[in-house]
Amino acid sequence: MALEEGTPNAHSITLQYCNPKLIEVIYGVTDLEKGLMTSPTSQSAPTEPPSPSPSPSPSPSSATAPALVLSNSGKRIDQAGKKKYVKQVTGRHNDTELHLAAQRGDLAAVRQILDDIDSQMVGTLSGADFEAEVADIRASVVNEVNELGETALYTAAEKGHLDVVKELLKYSITETISKKNQLGFDPLHIAAREGHHAIVQVLLDHDPGLSKTIGPSNATPLITAATRGHTAVVEELLSKDCALLEISRSNGKNPLHFAARQGHVDIVNALLDKDTQLARRTDKKGQTALHMAVKGVSCEVVKLLLEADAAIVMLPDKFGNTALHVATRKKRAEIVNELLQLPDSNVNALNRDHKTALDIAEGLPLSEESSEIKNCLLLKEDQINEEEGEACQERLQLVASNRVFQLRS
């Protein structure tokens, strides 16, 4: 099949390209197993594409990609050649060669793909126009996504390949850096999720505004990193913008809620250092970070929250449950005992079902934990009753003394 021919003086560029959408450059033939690239057989501008391989499914390492003759605008393409070549170089998610190299962390292959674009171009463009065309094509290649909506930069950020990320950033436009995949994650967010601190740092240095990106359920990179326990990433994000603490997920939970629930002591400490009032913030169910912490198993996190604000021990959620109610229901004996040590803790507090923590404990299946919790609650109740009895006795004695004094006077 012959390609459309221009006049002998028309500006034209012979390009070799593997990108499934843009089809502006074909880099050559790639061995996907070894990550090697071979040069195309010819870089002159043919009027006929090379004869197709007799095999209906040529292997990536042996087939030769058809050359494409493009106008300066890059609009004229050989669709048959495009389909044939893309089938040879794409992976299981319709990845381009650049995606596959980024996934492997193959910096040499990434550089070869990007650096060879200008050497694959033959035409009569002037120097400035030539450089502009190369830059435009290179940016398009870097910005290309696979069927999951992921760029090569995203892939490198997810896999933790720092050098590849740095290389791709040289040619990335704003759209590439902030582009989200189908799940709503962009390169910074996925790097934060995976705990790749150095990559997070590089991306934030490139564009500090990336820290405010919003992912699934309104989660920020800070919330995601705090949930996963990536302390260095959390500290890096906070150093760039403390206002991230004000952003909650769609359920109302802030970074402290998630870190407390997972028992991440260092992260809870880092968040409280920035804002102790964070301990009082509630989600849409009226839960504080303490409500979340007592569902977990870290007594150390509970202590940190209470040191920040001891009064939160009596804050109820929308169902009237205090942290003591929740810890009892979850059978967290050590945490129940810790809560009972606080002067502000009220063992007789009622929730909306008119139940005390002891009422909840009585309904738990018999176990070592439930027995220990009941004993702790009973001891506290007895202590309160005893103290109240002593206080009552003191009041009675005071009344009697006043009467004696009045009679004598």
C-alpha positions as CSV (number, residue, x, y, z in Angstrom):
1,M,0.0,0.0,0.0
2,A,1.5,3.3,-1.1
3,L,1.6,6.3,1.3
4,E,0.4,9.6,0.1
5,E,3.1,11.4,-1.8
6,G,3.9,15.1,-1.5
7,T,5.6,17.2,-4.1
8,P,9.4,17.1,-4.3
9,N,9.7,20.4,-2.5
10,A,7.0,19.8,0.2
11,H,8.2,19.7,3.8
12,S,8.0,16.1,4.9
13,I,9.4,14.1,7.7
14,T,10.0,10.4,7.7
15,L,9.3,9.1,11.2
16,Q,9.1,5.8,12.9
17,Y,6.7,5.7,15.9
18,C,5.1,3.2,18.2
19,N,2.6,5.5,20.0
20,P,-0.9,4.0,19.5
21,K,-2.7,7.3,19.3
22,L,-0.4,10.0,18.0
23,I,1.6,7.9,15.5
24,E,4.2,10.6,14.9
25,V,7.4,8.8,15.5
26,I,8.4,5.2,15.2
27,Y,11.5,4.4,17.3
28,G,12.6,1.2,15.7
29,V,12.0,-2.4,16.6
30,T,12.1,-3.4,20.3
31,D,12.8,-6.7,21.9
32,L,10.3,-6.5,24.7
33,E,11.9,-9.3,26.7
34,K,15.4,-7.7,26.8
35,G,14.4,-4.1,26.4
36,L,16.7,-3.8,23.3
37,M,16.1,-1.6,20.3
38,T,17.2,-2.0,16.8
39,S,17.4,0.7,14.2
40,P,14.9,0.7,11.3
41,T,16.3,-0.7,8.1
42,S,16.0,2.7,6.3
43,Q,15.6,6.3,7.3
44,S,15.0,7.7,3.8
45,A,11.5,8.7,2.8
46,P,10.0,5.8,0.9
47,T,7.0,6.1,-1.3
48,E,6.0,2.5,-0.4
49,P,6.1,0.9,3.1
50,P,8.3,-2.2,3.5
51,S,6.6,-5.4,2.6
52,P,4.6,-6.8,5.5
53,S,5.9,-9.9,7.2
54,P,4.2,-13.1,5.9
55,S,3.4,-14.1,9.5
56,P,0.0,-12.7,10.7
57,S,1.4,-12.1,14.2
58,P,5.1,-11.1,13.8
59,S,7.2,-11.2,17.0
60,P,8.4,-7.9,18.4
61,S,12.0,-8.8,18.0
62,S,11.9,-9.7,14.4
63,A,9.3,-7.6,12.6
64,T,10.2,-4.3,10.9
65,A,8.0,-1.3,11.6
66,P,6.6,0.5,8.5
67,A,7.9,4.0,8.0
68,L,5.4,6.8,7.9
69,V,5.6,10.0,5.8
70,L,4.1,12.8,7.7
71,S,3.3,16.4,6.8
72,N,4.7,19.1,9.2
73,S,1.4,19.0,11.1
74,G,1.8,15.2,11.6
75,K,-1.7,14.5,10.3
76,R,-1.0,12.1,7.5
77,I,-0.6,8.5,8.8
78,D,-0.6,5.0,7.5
79,Q,-3.4,3.4,9.5
80,A,-2.6,-0.2,8.3
81,G,1.1,0.3,9.2
82,K,0.0,1.8,12.5
83,K,-2.0,-1.2,13.6
84,K,0.7,-3.6,12.5
85,Y,3.4,-1.9,14.4
86,V,1.4,-1.2,17.6
87,K,0.6,-4.9,17.8
88,Q,4.3,-5.6,17.9
89,V,5.3,-3.2,20.6
90,T,2.5,-2.9,23.1
91,G,2.1,-4.8,26.4
92,R,-0.9,-6.3,28.1
93,H,-2.3,-2.9,28.9
94,N,-1.5,-1.4,25.5
95,D,1.7,0.0,26.9
96,T,4.1,1.9,24.6
97,E,7.8,1.1,24.5
98,L,8.3,4.1,26.9
99,H,5.9,2.5,29.4
100,L,7.7,-0.8,29.3
101,A,11.1,0.8,29.7
102,A,9.8,2.9,32.6
103,Q,8.2,-0.1,34.2
104,R,11.6,-1.9,34.1
105,G,13.4,1.1,35.4
106,D,15.6,0.9,32.2
107,L,17.0,4.4,32.1
108,A,19.2,3.7,29.1
109,A,16.2,2.6,27.1
110,V,14.1,5.6,28.1
111,R,16.9,7.9,27.0
112,Q,17.3,6.1,23.8
113,I,13.6,6.3,23.0
114,L,13.5,10.1,23.7
115,D,16.9,11.1,22.4
116,D,16.5,9.2,19.1
117,I,13.4,11.0,18.0
118,D,15.4,13.8,16.2
119,S,17.8,11.3,14.6
120,Q,14.8,9.4,13.2
121,M,13.5,12.5,11.4
122,V,14.6,13.4,7.9
123,G,13.3,16.5,6.2
124,T,13.8,20.0,5.1
125,L,12.6,21.9,8.1
126,S,14.6,24.8,9.3
127,G,16.6,24.5,12.5
128,A,14.1,26.3,14.8
129,D,11.1,24.5,13.2
130,F,12.9,21.2,13.4
131,E,13.6,21.6,17.1
132,A,10.0,22.7,17.8
133,E,8.7,19.7,16.0
134,V,11.0,17.3,17.9
135,A,10.0,18.9,21.2
136,D,6.3,18.6,20.4
137,I,6.6,15.0,19.4
138,R,8.7,14.1,22.4
139,A,6.1,15.7,24.7
140,S,3.3,13.8,23.0
141,V,5.2,10.5,23.4
142,V,5.8,11.2,27.1
143,N,2.1,12.3,27.6
144,E,0.7,9.1,26.0
145,V,-1.4,6.8,28.2
146,N,-2.1,3.1,28.2
147,E,-5.5,1.6,28.5
148,L,-5.4,2.2,32.3
149,G,-4.9,5.9,31.8
150,E,-1.3,5.7,33.0
151,T,1.6,7.7,31.5
152,A,5.2,6.4,31.6
153,L,5.9,9.0,34.4
154,Y,3.1,7.4,36.4
155,T,4.5,4.0,35.9
156,A,8.0,5.0,36.9
157,A,6.6,6.8,40.0
158,E,4.6,3.8,41.1
159,K,7.6,1.4,40.7
160,G,10.0,3.7,42.5
161,H,12.4,4.3,39.6
162,L,13.8,7.7,40.6
163,D,16.2,8.2,37.8
164,V,13.6,7.4,35.2
165,V,11.2,9.9,36.8
166,K,13.8,12.6,36.7
167,E,14.5,11.9,33.0
168,L,10.8,12.0,32.1
169,L,10.2,15.2,33.9
170,K,12.6,16.9,31.5
171,Y,10.1,16.4,28.8
172,S,6.8,16.5,30.7
173,I,4.3,19.2,30.4
174,T,1.9,20.2,33.2
175,E,-0.8,17.9,31.8
176,T,1.6,14.9,32.0
177,I,2.6,15.5,35.5
178,S,-0.9,16.0,36.8
179,K,-2.7,13.4,34.7
180,K,-4.7,10.9,36.6
181,N,-5.2,7.3,35.8
182,Q,-8.6,5.6,35.7
183,L,-8.6,5.2,39.4
184,G,-8.0,8.8,40.1
185,F,-4.3,8.7,41.0
186,D,-1.6,11.0,39.5
187,P,2.2,10.3,39.7
188,L,2.6,12.2,43.0
189,H,-0.3,10.5,44.6
190,I,0.8,7.0,43.6
191,A,4.4,7.7,44.8
192,A,3.0,8.9,48.1
193,R,0.9,5.8,48.4
194,E,3.8,3.5,47.7
195,G,6.1,5.4,50.1
196,H,8.6,6.6,47.5
197,H,9.9,9.6,49.5
198,A,12.6,10.6,47.0
199,I,10.2,10.6,44.1
200,V,7.6,12.6,46.1
201,Q,10.4,15.1,46.9
202,V,11.4,15.5,43.2
203,L,7.8,15.9,42.0
204,L,7.1,18.5,44.7
205,D,10.3,20.4,43.9
206,H,9.1,20.4,40.3
207,D,5.6,21.6,41.2
208,P,4.6,22.2,44.9
209,G,1.0,22.6,43.9
210,L,0.8,18.8,43.2
211,S,0.4,18.3,46.9
212,K,-3.2,19.4,46.8
213,T,-4.2,16.9,44.2
214,I,-7.4,15.0,45.1
215,G,-7.8,11.3,44.4
216,P,-10.5,8.7,45.1
217,S,-13.1,9.8,47.7
218,N,-11.4,13.2,48.0
219,A,-8.2,11.6,49.4
220,T,-5.1,13.8,49.3
221,P,-1.5,12.3,49.0
222,L,-1.2,13.3,52.7
223,I,-4.2,11.2,53.7
224,T,-3.0,8.3,51.7
225,A,0.5,8.4,53.0
226,A,-0.7,8.8,56.6
227,T,-3.0,5.8,56.2
228,R,-0.2,3.6,54.8
229,G,2.3,4.7,57.5
230,H,4.8,6.5,55.3
231,T,6.3,8.9,57.8
232,A,8.9,10.5,55.6
233,V,6.4,11.2,52.9
234,V,4.0,12.7,55.4
235,E,6.7,15.0,56.8
236,E,7.7,16.0,53.2
237,L,4.2,16.9,52.3
238,L,3.6,18.9,55.6
239,S,6.9,20.8,55.0
240,K,5.5,22.0,51.7
241,D,1.9,22.8,52.9
242,C,0.4,22.5,56.4
243,A,-3.0,23.5,55.0
244,L,-3.3,19.9,53.7
245,L,-4.3,19.1,57.3
246,E,-7.6,20.9,56.7
247,I,-8.6,18.7,53.8
248,S,-10.8,15.7,54.7
249,R,-12.0,12.7,52.8
250,S,-15.6,12.6,51.6
251,N,-16.5,10.8,54.9
252,G,-15.1,13.7,56.9
253,K,-12.0,11.8,58.2
254,N,-8.7,13.8,58.2
255,P,-5.2,12.4,58.1
256,L,-5.1,11.9,61.9
257,H,-8.2,9.7,61.9
258,F,-6.6,7.3,59.5
259,A,-3.1,7.3,61.1
260,A,-4.7,6.8,64.6
261,R,-6.8,3.9,63.3
262,Q,-3.8,2.1,61.9
263,G,-1.7,2.8,65.0
264,H,1.0,4.8,63.2
265,V,2.6,6.4,66.3
266,D,5.2,8.5,64.5
267,I,2.7,9.9,62.0
268,V,0.2,10.7,64.8
269,N,3.0,12.5,66.6
270,A,4.0,14.5,63.5
271,L,0.4,15.5,62.7
272,L,-0.3,16.6,66.3
273,D,2.9,18.6,66.3
274,K,1.5,20.7,63.5
275,D,-2.0,21.1,65.0
276,T,-3.1,19.7,68.4
277,Q,-6.7,20.8,67.6
278,L,-6.8,18.1,64.9
279,A,-7.6,15.7,67.8
280,R,-11.0,17.4,68.3
281,R,-12.1,17.3,64.6
282,T,-14.9,14.9,63.9
283,D,-15.9,12.9,60.8
284,K,-19.5,12.6,59.5
285,K,-20.3,10.1,62.2
286,G,-19.1,12.4,64.9
287,Q,-16.0,10.4,65.6
288,T,-12.7,11.9,66.8
289,A,-9.3,10.4,66.1
290,L,-9.6,8.9,69.6
291,H,-12.7,7.0,68.6
292,M,-10.7,5.6,65.7
293,A,-7.6,4.9,67.8
294,V,-9.5,2.8,70.4
295,K,-10.7,0.5,67.5
296,G,-7.1,-0.3,66.9
297,V,-4.5,-1.9,69.2
298,S,-2.0,0.9,69.8
299,C,-2.2,2.2,73.4
300,E,0.7,4.5,72.6
301,V,-1.5,6.3,70.0
302,V,-4.3,6.7,72.5
303,K,-1.9,8.2,75.0
304,L,-0.6,10.7,72.4
305,L,-4.1,11.9,71.6
306,L,-5.0,12.2,75.3
307,E,-1.9,14.2,76.0
308,A,-2.9,16.6,73.2
309,D,-6.4,17.0,74.7
310,A,-7.6,14.9,77.7
311,A,-11.1,16.2,77.4
312,I,-11.7,14.4,74.2
313,V,-12.2,11.2,76.2
314,M,-15.8,12.2,76.9
315,L,-16.7,13.5,73.4
316,P,-19.5,11.4,72.1
317,D,-20.1,10.4,68.4
318,K,-23.5,10.8,66.8
319,F,-24.7,7.7,68.5
320,G,-23.6,8.9,71.9
321,N,-20.7,6.6,72.2
322,T,-17.6,7.8,74.0
323,A,-14.2,6.3,73.4
324,L,-14.8,4.0,76.4
325,H,-18.0,2.6,74.8
326,V,-16.1,1.9,71.6
327,A,-13.1,0.4,73.2
328,T,-15.3,-1.9,75.3
329,R,-17.2,-3.1,72.3
330,K,-13.9,-3.8,70.5
331,K,-12.6,-5.7,73.5
332,R,-9.5,-3.6,73.9
333,A,-8.7,-4.3,77.5
334,E,-5.5,-2.4,77.7
335,I,-7.0,0.7,76.1
336,V,-10.1,0.5,78.4
337,N,-7.8,0.5,81.4
338,E,-5.9,3.5,80.1
339,L,-9.1,5.5,79.5
340,L,-10.3,4.7,83.0
341,Q,-7.2,6.3,84.5
342,L,-8.3,9.8,83.4
343,P,-10.1,12.0,85.8
344,D,-12.4,13.2,83.0
345,S,-13.5,9.6,82.1
346,N,-17.0,8.8,83.2
347,V,-17.7,5.1,83.5
348,N,-21.4,5.7,83.9
349,A,-21.9,7.8,80.7
350,L,-24.9,6.7,78.6
351,N,-25.0,6.4,74.8
352,R,-28.2,6.9,72.8
353,D,-29.3,3.4,73.6
354,H,-29.0,4.3,77.3
355,K,-26.1,1.9,77.8
356,T,-23.0,2.4,79.9
357,A,-19.7,0.8,78.9
358,L,-20.4,-1.9,81.6
359,D,-23.8,-2.7,80.0
360,I,-21.9,-3.3,76.7
361,A,-19.3,-5.4,78.4
362,E,-22.1,-7.6,80.0
363,G,-23.3,-8.4,76.5
364,L,-19.9,-9.5,75.1
365,P,-19.2,-13.2,74.6
366,L,-17.2,-14.7,77.4
367,S,-13.5,-14.4,76.9
368,E,-10.3,-13.4,78.7
369,E,-10.5,-9.9,77.3
370,S,-14.2,-9.3,78.1
371,S,-13.7,-10.6,81.6
372,E,-10.8,-8.3,82.1
373,I,-12.8,-5.3,80.8
374,K,-15.7,-6.1,83.1
375,N,-13.4,-6.3,86.1
376,C,-11.8,-2.9,85.2
377,L,-15.2,-1.3,84.8
378,L,-16.6,-2.7,88.0
379,L,-13.6,-1.6,89.9
380,K,-13.9,1.9,88.5
381,E,-17.6,1.9,89.3
382,D,-17.0,0.7,92.9
383,Q,-14.3,3.3,93.3
384,I,-16.7,6.0,92.1
385,N,-19.5,4.8,94.4
386,E,-17.0,4.7,97.3
387,E,-15.8,8.2,96.6
388,E,-19.4,9.3,96.2
389,G,-20.3,7.6,99.5
390,E,-17.4,9.3,101.2
391,A,-18.4,12.6,99.8
392,C,-22.0,12.0,100.9
393,Q,-20.8,11.1,104.4
394,E,-18.7,14.3,104.5
395,R,-21.7,16.3,103.5
396,L,-23.9,14.7,106.2
397,Q,-21.3,15.4,108.8
398,L,-21.0,19.0,107.7
399,V,-24.8,19.4,107.9
400,A,-24.8,17.9,111.4
401,S,-22.0,20.2,112.5
402,N,-23.9,23.2,111.2
403,R,-27.0,22.2,113.2
404,V,-25.0,21.7,116.4
405,F,-23.4,25.1,115.9
406,Q,-26.8,26.7,115.3
407,L,-28.3,25.1,118.5
408,R,-25.4,26.3,120.6
409,S,-25.7,29.8,119.3
